Amino acid sequence: MEALSLPAALSLVAGGGAGLSPELRAALGASLPLLQRDYRFERVWFWGCIQGVRGAYYIAQGLGPDRAAPRSRLYSLNCLDWSLLTPATEEMLALAEEVKGRFQGDPSFEYSLAEINPEAAARLVQSGKEPVMKEEARLIATIEQIDRAVGIVPRGAFVKTPLGSVHENRHFEGLSLVEAKKLSSYFHFTEPTDLKNKTLLEKADLDPSTDFLNSLEHDIPQGKGSWSIQLEKGGSVVVLRSLLWLGLTFYHVPMTKQFGYVYFGTGEKNLDLPFML
C-alpha cells in the first residue's frame, strides 16, 4: 500500500485484526519519505510485516517509472533503519520451499539444510557452497513467493504501453460496486502465464492495454476456494483475503482510486488449504 496514504489504508484493512502500533506508524511516517528520497524511488509502498519468534521484519518496496519492473525491497527491524535486500533467485526460491516453521527474527540466523533436505545440501557441497540458508535469504524468497502468488491490483488500474512498460492509469476511477465483488475484476500484479494459453476467441474480448495480467478467477482452487471477498465499513470497502497466504489483505474503495494490499503474517504458506474446502 502507498506510503503516503498508510494511516487511512491501515484502518481499512483493520477488520482482520492486524495493524501497527501508533509508535510504529509514526516511525514509518518519518522514515519512508526519507527512504524514497535517499534511494530516488518514484513511489514507496509499505508491503507489510513478517512476524518471527524473537522479532518482526517490516518490509517496504521501492518502485521506478515502470511499475512492472522488478521492485527494490528493503527490510527493517524497527521501522526506522532500512536495509536493501538482494533480488530473489530461483535457487533461493527452491531452498526456501524446503524450510518449514516460523521465522526467528534474526537475519543472520542459519538453517542447516543437512537436517532439512540432505539431497539439496549435497548439491550445495558439490558446487562448493555451505549447506546452510540464512534467514535473510529465506525472507527474500518468501516476499517474492507472496508477491507472485497473491500480490493483486484491480482491473484497469494499470495500463501497458506499446513499448511494453506499465504505468498507472490516470483515467482509472475505481471499480463499480457490482464489479468490485467479482474475482474476475482483479489481476495478479506479476508476469502473466495464463494469457499464452488462451484461444484467439478468448483473446478477442480482451483489451491488450489493460488485460495483460492473469485474472484471479483462474486461481487454483478455482472460484472462491483461495480467496475470501467481503464488504466492510458499511459496504463502502471491498476486502479480499488470501486463504493460501494467510495474512495477505487487499482493499479497494469502489468508485475511487483507493486500493492496495498488505501482509501481516508469519511467512508460512497454508498447505492445509485443500483440506479446508
C-alpha positions in Angstrom: 0.0 0.0 0.0 1.1 3.6 -0.7 3.3 5.1 1.9 1.6 8.5 1.7 -1.9 7.0 2.5 -0.7 4.5 5.0 -2.7 5.6 8.1 -6.0 5.6 6.2 -5.2 2.4 4.3 -4.3 0.5 7.5 -7.7 1.5 9.1 -9.5 0.0 6.0 -7.8 -3.5 6.5 -8.0 -3.5 10.3 -11.1 -5.7 10.2 -8.9 -8.8 10.2 -7.3 -7.7 13.5 -3.8 -6.9 12.1 -2.2 -3.5 12.3 0.6 -1.4 13.7 1.0 0.4 17.0 1.0 4.3 17.0 4.7 4.3 17.6 5.4 2.1 14.5 3.0 4.2 12.4 4.9 7.4 13.4 8.2 5.7 12.7 7.1 4.7 9.2 5.6 8.2 8.5 9.1 9.6 9.2 11.3 7.0 7.6 9.5 6.1 4.4 9.7 9.6 2.8 13.4 9.7 3.6 13.8 6.2 2.1 12.1 7.5 -1.1 14.5 10.5 -1.2 17.7 8.6 -0.5 17.1 5.8 -3.0 15.4 8.1 -5.5 12.3 5.9 -5.9 9.3 7.3 -7.7 7.0 5.6 -5.2 7.4 3.7 -1.9 4.9 1.0 -0.8 4.7 -0.4 2.7 4.5 -4.2 1.9 3.8 -5.5 5.4 5.3 -7.4 8.3 6.6 -11.0 8.7 6.4 -11.9 12.4 9.2 -14.0 13.8 9.7 -15.8 17.1 12.1 -13.1 18.5 11.2 -10.1 16.3 9.5 -8.9 13.2 10.6 -7.9 9.7 8.9 -4.8 8.3 9.1 -4.7 4.5 9.0 -1.7 2.1 9.2 -1.7 -1.7 10.6 1.0 -4.0 9.2 1.5 -7.5 10.6 3.1 -10.6 8.9 4.6 -13.7 7.9 1.1 -15.0 5.6 -0.4 -12.4 6.0 -3.9 -13.7 9.8 -3.8 -13.5 11.4 -5.7 -10.6 10.9 -3.8 -7.4 13.6 -2.9 -4.8 12.8 -4.4 -1.5 14.0 -3.3 1.9 13.5 -4.6 5.5 13.7 -3.0 8.9 13.5 -4.4 12.4 12.3 -1.1 14.0 10.6 0.8 11.1 13.5 3.4 11.2 16.7 1.8 9.9 16.3 0.1 6.5 18.5 -2.5 4.7 18.3 -3.2 1.0 17.6 -6.8 0.0 19.2 -8.5 -3.0 16.9 -9.8 -5.8 15.4 -13.3 -5.4 17.0 -16.1 -7.4 15.4 -19.4 -8.4 17.9 -21.2 -6.2 16.7 -19.1 -3.2 13.1 -19.9 -4.0 13.8 -23.6 -4.3 15.7 -23.7 -1.0 13.0 -21.7 0.8 10.4 -24.2 -0.2 12.3 -26.8 1.9 12.5 -24.7 5.0 9.5 -25.1 7.3 8.5 -23.5 10.5 8.5 -19.9 11.9 11.0 -17.2 11.1 13.3 -16.4 14.1 13.5 -12.7 13.6 17.3 -12.7 13.3 18.6 -12.0 9.7 21.9 -13.8 10.4 20.3 -17.0 11.7 21.3 -20.0 9.6 19.1 -23.0 8.7 21.0 -26.3 8.3 19.9 -27.8 5.1 21.7 -31.1 6.0 18.8 -31.7 8.5 16.0 -30.4 6.3 17.0 -31.8 2.8 20.1 -33.9 2.6 19.9 -34.0 -1.2 19.8 -30.3 -1.6 22.7 -30.0 1.0 24.8 -32.5 -1.0 24.3 -30.5 -4.2 25.4 -27.3 -2.5 28.5 -29.1 -1.1 29.4 -30.4 -4.6 29.1 -26.9 -6.0 31.5 -25.6 -3.3 28.8 -23.8 -1.1 28.0 -24.3 2.5 24.8 -26.4 3.1 23.1 -23.6 5.0 20.5 -21.0 4.3 20.5 -17.6 6.0 17.2 -16.2 7.3 17.7 -13.1 5.1 17.7 -15.3 2.0 14.6 -17.0 3.2 13.0 -13.6 3.8 13.8 -12.5 0.2 12.3 -15.7 -1.2 9.2 -15.6 0.9 8.4 -12.0 -0.1 8.9 -13.0 -3.8 6.6 -16.0 -3.4 3.9 -14.0 -1.8 4.1 -11.2 -4.4 3.9 -13.8 -7.2 1.0 -15.7 -5.7 -1.2 -13.1 -4.1 0.0 -9.6 -5.0 -3.1 -8.2 -6.8 -4.5 -5.0 -8.3 -7.9 -4.0 -9.7 -8.6 -4.4 -13.4 -7.8 -1.1 -15.2 -5.6 0.4 -12.5 -2.5 -0.1 -14.7 -2.0 0.2 -18.5 0.6 -1.3 -20.7 2.2 1.0 -23.3 3.0 -0.2 -26.9 6.7 -0.2 -25.8 5.9 -2.8 -23.0 6.3 -0.6 -19.9 3.5 -0.5 -17.3 2.2 2.8 -15.8 -0.7 3.8 -13.5 -3.9 4.5 -15.5 -4.7 8.2 -15.0 -8.3 7.6 -16.1 -8.9 4.8 -13.6 -11.7 5.9 -11.3 -12.3 2.7 -9.4 -14.5 -0.4 -10.0 -18.2 -0.2 -9.6 -19.6 -2.0 -6.6 -21.0 -4.8 -8.7 -17.7 -5.3 -10.5 -15.7 -5.0 -7.3 -17.5 -8.1 -5.9 -16.2 -10.3 -8.7 -12.9 -12.2 -8.7 -12.5 -11.6 -12.4 -12.1 -7.8 -11.7 -8.7 -8.4 -10.0 -5.4 -9.3 -11.5 -2.1 -10.7 -10.3 0.5 -7.9 -10.5 3.2 -10.2 -11.8 4.5 -11.8 -15.0 1.4 -13.3 -16.7 1.4 -17.1 -17.5 -2.2 -17.9 -18.5 -2.5 -15.4 -21.4 -0.4 -17.6 -23.7 -2.8 -20.5 -23.2 -5.9 -18.5 -24.2 -7.5 -19.1 -27.6 -7.9 -16.4 -30.2 -11.6 -16.3 -29.5 -11.0 -15.6 -25.8 -8.3 -13.0 -26.6 -10.8 -11.2 -28.9 -12.7 -9.9 -25.8 -9.6 -8.6 -24.0 -8.2 -5.1 -24.2 -4.4 -5.6 -24.6 -3.6 -2.3 -22.7 -5.5 -3.3 -19.5 -6.0 -7.1 -19.7 -2.3 -8.1 -19.8 -2.2 -9.8 -16.4 -3.6 -13.1 -15.0 -7.1 -12.9 -13.5 -7.9 -14.2 -10.0 -10.8 -16.3 -11.3 -8.4 -18.9 -12.7 -6.6 -19.4 -9.4 -6.3 -22.9 -8.0 -8.5 -23.9 -6.2 -10.9 -22.2 -8.7 -13.8 -20.0 -7.7 -13.6 -18.6 -4.2 -11.5 -21.5 -2.9 -8.4 -19.4 -2.4 -9.9 -16.0 -1.7 -12.4 -14.5 0.7 -14.4 -11.5 -0.5 -16.2 -9.3 2.0 -17.8 -5.9 2.2 -16.8 -3.9 5.2 -17.2 -0.4 6.7 -21.0 -0.5 5.9 -20.4 -1.8 2.4 -18.1 1.0 1.4 -14.9 -1.1 1.2 -14.3 -4.4 -0.6 -11.8 -6.6 1.2 -10.1 -9.7 -0.3 -8.2 -12.0 2.0 -5.9 -14.8 0.7 -6.6 -18.3 2.1 -3.3 -19.5 0.6 -1.1 -17.0 2.3 -3.0 -16.2 5.5 -2.4 -12.6 6.5 -2.5 -11.0 3.0 -5.3 -8.5 2.8 -6.3 -6.4 -0.2 -8.7 -3.5 -0.1 -10.5 -1.3 -2.7 -13.0 1.5 -2.2 -15.3 1.3 -5.2 -15.6 4.3 -7.4 -12.3 5.7 -6.1 -8.6 5.2 -6.8 -8.0 3.8 -3.3 -6.6 0.3 -3.4 -3.7 -1.7 -2.0 -2.6 -4.8 -0.2 -0.6 -5.5 2.9 0.7 -8.7 4.6 0.7 -9.3 8.3 1.6 -12.9 9.0 4.2 -15.5 9.8 5.5 -16.0 6.3 4.2 -19.6 6.2 2.1 -20.9 3.3 -1.2 -22.5 4.2 -0.5 -26.0 2.9 -3.8 -27.2 4.5 -6.0 -25.2 2.1 -7.1 -28.2 0.0 -8.4 -29.9 3.2 -10.3 -26.8 4.3 -12.6 -26.5 1.3 
